[in-house]
Amino acid sequence: MNLAEKQQQLTAELAAIENGQDRLALLVERTKQLPPLAPELRTETNRIPGCLAKLWFISEFRPGKCFFACDSDSLVVKAIAGLLCNIYSGHAPEEILAHGPEFLAPLGITQHLTPNRRNALAKVWERIRQFAEANTE
């Protein structure tokens, strides 16, 4: 499945839920089932600065594709950062750069986030974008 299809699938799934609070609650519930990052990856080097919650982000490039993972001491922050990591993992840098996270705005998720959590989401997207740019051919 390409990135545009992934975004459309997620949009359809979340749009079926009545309001943004419930959409966010679903993402948090899913996050509870994800394994945490290994302790050796939860370092200051991998930490995203400027977030009230601790947020760790790692990126990896494997033959032509970018992969991302994150963890946080806040379930909401992990849910929103993890959403971006899951959407963009496994795709080519050029595809990532062509499909930003704007698809999230009409879903009402970002409107229910505190300014600090919106900032965390923006910082994760910035890291994903920079990593994709650094790995374009």
C-alpha positions as CSV (number, residue, x, y, z in Angstrom):
1,M,0.0,0.0,0.0
2,N,1.4,3.4,-0.9
3,L,1.5,6.4,1.4
4,A,-1.5,8.1,-0.1
5,E,-3.6,5.0,0.3
6,K,-2.4,4.6,3.9
7,Q,-3.4,8.2,4.6
8,Q,-6.8,7.7,2.9
9,Q,-7.4,4.5,4.9
10,L,-6.6,6.1,8.2
11,T,-8.7,9.2,7.3
12,A,-11.7,7.0,6.4
13,E,-11.3,4.9,9.6
14,L,-11.0,8.0,11.9
15,A,-13.7,10.0,10.1
16,A,-16.2,7.3,10.9
17,I,-15.8,8.2,14.6
18,E,-18.1,11.1,15.5
19,N,-15.8,13.6,17.3
20,G,-12.1,14.4,17.6
21,Q,-11.9,13.5,21.3
22,D,-13.1,10.0,20.5
23,R,-10.7,9.7,17.6
24,L,-7.8,10.7,19.9
25,A,-9.0,8.2,22.5
26,L,-8.9,5.5,19.9
27,L,-5.3,6.4,19.0
28,V,-4.3,6.4,22.7
29,E,-6.0,3.0,23.2
30,R,-4.0,1.5,20.3
31,T,-0.8,3.0,21.7
32,K,-1.2,1.1,24.9
33,Q,-0.7,-2.1,22.9
34,L,2.6,-1.0,21.3
35,P,5.9,-2.1,22.8
36,P,8.1,0.6,24.3
37,L,11.4,1.5,22.7
38,A,14.3,-0.5,24.1
39,P,15.9,1.2,27.1
40,E,19.2,1.7,25.2
41,L,17.3,3.8,22.6
42,R,15.7,6.1,25.2
43,T,18.7,8.4,25.3
44,E,19.1,12.2,25.3
45,T,20.5,11.9,21.7
46,N,17.1,10.4,20.6
47,R,15.0,12.8,22.7
48,I,13.1,15.5,21.0
49,P,13.8,18.8,22.9
50,G,11.1,21.3,23.7
51,C,8.4,18.9,24.8
52,L,7.1,18.8,28.3
53,A,6.7,15.0,28.1
54,K,9.8,13.0,27.3
55,L,9.6,12.0,23.6
56,W,12.2,9.8,22.0
57,F,12.3,9.4,18.2
58,I,14.5,7.1,16.1
59,S,14.9,6.9,12.4
60,E,16.5,4.3,10.2
61,F,17.2,4.0,6.5
62,R,17.0,0.5,4.9
63,P,17.3,-0.1,1.2
64,G,15.3,2.8,-0.3
65,K,12.9,3.2,2.6
66,C,12.7,5.2,5.9
67,F,11.6,3.7,9.1
68,F,10.6,5.5,12.3
69,A,9.7,4.7,15.9
70,C,9.0,6.7,19.0
71,D,8.2,6.4,22.6
72,S,7.1,8.8,25.3
73,D,6.2,9.0,29.0
74,S,2.9,10.4,27.9
75,L,0.3,8.1,26.2
76,V,-1.2,11.0,24.3
77,V,2.2,12.2,23.0
78,K,3.2,8.7,22.1
79,A,-0.2,8.2,20.3
80,I,0.2,11.3,18.1
81,A,3.9,10.8,17.5
82,G,3.3,7.1,16.8
83,L,0.6,7.9,14.4
84,L,3.1,9.8,12.2
85,C,5.8,7.1,12.7
86,N,3.4,4.4,11.6
87,I,2.0,6.3,8.6
88,Y,5.5,7.2,7.2
89,S,7.5,4.1,8.1
90,G,8.3,1.8,5.2
91,H,8.1,4.5,2.5
92,A,10.6,6.0,0.2
93,P,11.9,9.5,1.1
94,E,10.4,11.1,-2.1
95,E,7.0,9.7,-1.3
96,I,7.2,11.0,2.3
97,L,8.1,14.5,1.1
98,A,5.2,14.4,-1.4
99,H,2.6,13.5,1.3
100,G,2.7,15.8,4.4
101,P,0.6,15.4,7.5
102,E,-2.0,17.9,6.4
103,F,-4.6,15.1,6.1
104,L,-4.8,15.1,9.9
105,A,-6.3,18.6,10.2
106,P,-9.9,17.8,9.0
107,L,-10.1,14.9,11.4
108,G,-10.2,17.2,14.4
109,I,-7.4,15.5,16.2
110,T,-5.0,18.4,16.4
111,Q,-7.7,20.8,17.7
112,H,-8.1,18.7,20.8
113,L,-4.4,18.8,21.7
114,T,-2.7,21.3,24.0
115,P,-0.3,23.7,22.3
116,N,2.6,21.7,23.8
117,R,1.3,18.4,22.2
118,R,0.7,20.1,18.9
119,N,4.3,21.3,19.1
120,A,5.4,17.7,19.7
121,L,3.5,16.6,16.6
122,A,5.1,19.3,14.6
123,K,8.6,18.4,15.8
124,V,8.1,14.7,14.9
125,W,6.9,15.7,11.4
126,E,10.0,18.0,11.1
127,R,12.3,15.1,12.1
128,I,10.6,12.8,9.6
129,R,10.8,15.4,6.8
130,Q,14.5,16.2,7.6
131,F,15.4,12.5,7.6
132,A,13.6,11.9,4.3
133,E,15.3,14.9,2.7
134,A,18.7,13.7,3.9
135,N,18.0,10.3,2.3
136,T,16.7,11.4,-1.1
137,E,18.7,10.1,-4.1
